[in-house]
Each structure stands twice: as C-alpha cells, then as structure tokens.
Amino acid sequence: MGVGMGVVFLFLGLLVGVVSLVSRIIQGFEASAAKAAACSGPTANDDDLIEVVTEAVKRYRADHNR
C-alpha cells in the first residue's frame, strides 16, 4: 500500500513539474508573439474586411439553404 501511495505521489509531483515547465515555455512564446503583433502595422481596412465577410456569409447561406 505504501508503494502505491509513493508512486501516486511521485506521479503527481512529476505532473506539477511538467505543467510548470510547459507554462513557462508558453509564456515565452506569448511574449514574443505580442512583440511581433505590436511591431506590425494595420494590415487591412476593417470596413473592407467586414464587407467581404458579410458577402461570403450571404453567398454561403444562399448556396446551403435549399
């Protein structure tokens, strides 16, 4: 019984360590992605994008509502 509890304790400790490590790695990627997003300027006019998406939705609904 003690061996089983020891294995579970070891597994949970390892799980906490892996989750902490993955969290640090993701935070590093998130920081670099935020820097890249801040450096890039606006890529498209929002009004044009809304117009294109609206037209795409209209065409999809027209083709699939039959």
C-alpha positions in Angstrom: 0.0 0.0 0.0 2.9 2.3 0.8 4.4 1.6 -2.6 1.2 2.6 -4.4 0.9 5.8 -2.5 4.6 6.6 -3.2 4.0 6.0 -6.9 1.0 8.3 -6.9 2.9 11.0 -5.0 5.8 10.7 -7.5 3.5 10.9 -10.4 1.7 14.0 -9.1 5.0 15.7 -8.3 6.1 15.0 -11.9 2.8 16.2 -13.3 3.2 19.5 -11.4 6.7 19.9 -12.7 5.8 19.3 -16.3 2.8 21.7 -16.1 5.0 24.4 -14.7 7.6 23.8 -17.4 5.0 24.0 -20.2 3.6 27.1 -18.6 6.9 28.9 -18.8 7.5 27.8 -22.3 4.1 29.1 -23.4 4.6 32.4 -21.7 7.9 32.8 -23.6 6.1 32.2 -26.9 3.3 34.5 -25.9 5.7 37.3 -25.1 7.4 37.0 -28.5 4.1 36.9 -30.3 2.9 40.0 -28.5 6.1 41.8 -29.6 5.6 40.7 -33.2 1.9 41.8 -33.2 2.9 45.2 -31.7 5.5 45.8 -34.4 3.3 45.1 -37.3 1.0 47.8 -38.6 -2.6 47.6 -39.7 -2.9 45.1 -42.5 -6.3 45.8 -43.9 -9.1 48.3 -43.6 -11.7 47.0 -41.2 -14.6 48.2 -43.3 -13.4 46.3 -46.3 -12.9 43.2 -44.2 -16.5 43.4 -42.8 -17.8 43.9 -46.3 -16.0 40.8 -47.6 -17.1 38.6 -44.7 -20.7 39.7 -45.0 -20.7 38.9 -48.7 -19.2 35.5 -48.0 -21.9 34.7 -45.4 -24.6 35.8 -47.8 -23.3 33.5 -50.6 -22.9 30.6 -48.2 -26.4 30.9 -46.9 -27.8 31.2 -50.5 -26.0 28.1 -51.5 -26.8 26.0 -48.4 -30.4 26.9 -47.5 -32.0 24.9 -50.3 
